[in-house]
Amino acid sequence: MPEHDGAATEHDRVAPEPGGGQFGGDVDSGFAGPAEAGPSDEWRRVSPKYVMVEVIGSLIGMVVFVGAALVVHFLWQQQWALWAAAVIGVVSIIGIAFEPRRVRSIQYRLRADDLVFRRGIMFQRQVAVPYGRMQLVDITRGPVARALGLADLKFVTAAAATAVTVPGLPMEEADRLRDELVALAETRRAGL
């Protein structure tokens, strides 16, 4: 990973897009760590490698469901199961085609008092998590994500509905962001 001199480049930033319009080209990490950049109003994307995690997960799901439908068809000669397998396969392939765009829609930004997370293409979700309300910052690394050097960062607050997971962060950046957020949460809870 190239060294940063503390100045954010256009590869590190994503301009705010209120309407959820098209994004620019892919970025290497999509993240200028908080230790370097600090809280800002710049939207940051997850790693483009996260597309592979999602595609592999979708392929595994497709194989399981298509395989189950084919087993039903061949064991019990149920014609509907063959049609179900075909529909599941087509819908899964269409879903996989949208994975790169869906992953590019996942963004977050660090502001002075909170972390804002947004995702979604058609149905968009945006959540602001105040630093002072964070009770737990957890890092999860699944087998595919770990092989690609990625991790998921989960923020838990007292209200379970506001738990937010930022997927697809490079491991080093997830560790650094966790440490930064824990420090920010401590200062906000202490009222400093």
N, C-alpha and C positions, 0 to 999 in steps of 0.2 A: 504494500500500500504506500503510495507516495506521501512524503512528509508535507504537512501543512505549515505555512509560515504564520498562521493565525488569521490571514485574510481569506475570506470566503470567495471562491471562484464561482462562475456561472454553473459549473458542474455540481456545486454544493447546494445551490438554491433552486427553488421552484417558486415562481411568482404566484401570489394568491389568485385563485380562480373562483369567484363567487358562483358562477353558473356551472362549474364542473366541466368546462370546455376541454379541448384537446391539449395535451401536454407536449412539451418539446421532446427532444431526443432522450434516449436512455442515459443514465448516469452510472458511474462506476459503483459508488456506494450509496448515493442519494443522501448522505449524512455528513454534516460538518459537526463533529462532536461538541457537546455542550462545554467541555473543558476548553475548547478552542474558541467557540463562537459565542457561548453564553446565550441567555434568553434573547429571542429575536422574533420578528414577525414574518420570518421566512418559512414557507412550507417545505418540509423535508420528506422525501420519498423513501420507501423501503428499498432494499437491494434488488436490482433486476434479476439476480439469481433466484429470488423467491418464486419466480414464474415456474422454474423447474420443480420446486417443492409442490406447488399446486397442481401442475400437470401430472406429476407422478402419482399424487394422491387421487386425482380424478381417474387416471388410468387403472389404478388398483381397484377403485370402486366399480368402474365399468366392467372389469374382468370378473369380479365377484358376482355382480348382479346378472350379467349376460351368461356367465357360466351356470348360475343357479337356474336360470330360465331354460337353458339348453339341457340341463340334467332332467328337469321336469318334462321337457319335450321328448327326450329320447327314452326315458324310463317308463313314462305313462302315456306316450303318444298323444300328448295334449297339443293341438295345433295352435291354440292361443299363446302358449309359452314361446313358440318360435317367433310369433309376431311381437310379443313383449320383448324378447331379446333384441330384435331388430330396432324397435323403438328406443329401448334403453341405449343401444349402441349409437344411434343417430343423435339422440339428445345429448349424450355424453361427449360426442365429438364436437357438437356445436358449442357446448359449455367450455370445452378445452380451447376452442378457437377464441373465446372471449377472455381467457385467463390473462394474457398479457395486458389487456386494457384494464381488467379488474384490479390487477396488481398495481398498475400505474396510478389507480385512483386512491390507493392507500397512502395517506399523508398525515403528518403530525407537525406541530410547531410548539416551541417553548416560548411562552410569554413571561412577563414579569411575575405574575401570580398563579399561572396555571399552565397545564399542558393541554393542547387542543388536538384531537384526533378526528380524522374523517376518512370515510371509505364509501364505496358504492358508485355504481354507474347509473342505474335507473332509480333505485331507491337509495338515497344518500343518507348517511348517518354522520352526525357531528357531535362530539362529546367534549366538554371542557372539564378537566379534573384539576381542582385547586391543589397546589402543592401541600398546603396545610392539612388537607383531608386525606392524603395518602397514608394508608396504614401498612401496606405491604407492596414491595416492588420485587417481582419474581421473574427469574429468567428460566425459560424452558427451551430445551434443544432436542427435537425429535431426530430420528436416525437419518432421514434424508437431509434435513436442514443442517444437522451436524456435519454430514459428509461434504456439504457445500460451504461450511464455515458460517452458518447463520444461526440466529437465536430469536425467540419470541420474548418480548418484555411485557409483563402483565402488571397493571397497577390496580390495587384493590383499595376501596374506600369503605367507610362504615355502611354506606348504602350499596348493597350488592348490585343494583341495577347500573351503577356507574363504573363497574369494573371494565377496564379497557385493556385490550391486548394489541400491541404493535408488533406484527409479525415481520420476519425477514430482515432483521438487522444484522450486520456483521458482528461476530462474537465480541470483538474488542470494543466496538462502539456500544453494544448492549451493556457490557460491563461498565464502561465509562458513564453511560447515561444513567444506569442504575445508581452508581455511586453519587453522581451529581444530583439526582432526584431525591435520594435519601437525605443528602445534606440540605437541600432546599426544603424538604418536608420538615426536617428537624428545626430549622430556623423559623419557619412559618408557624409551627406549633408552639414554639417558645415565644412567639410574638416579637421576634427581633427584626 
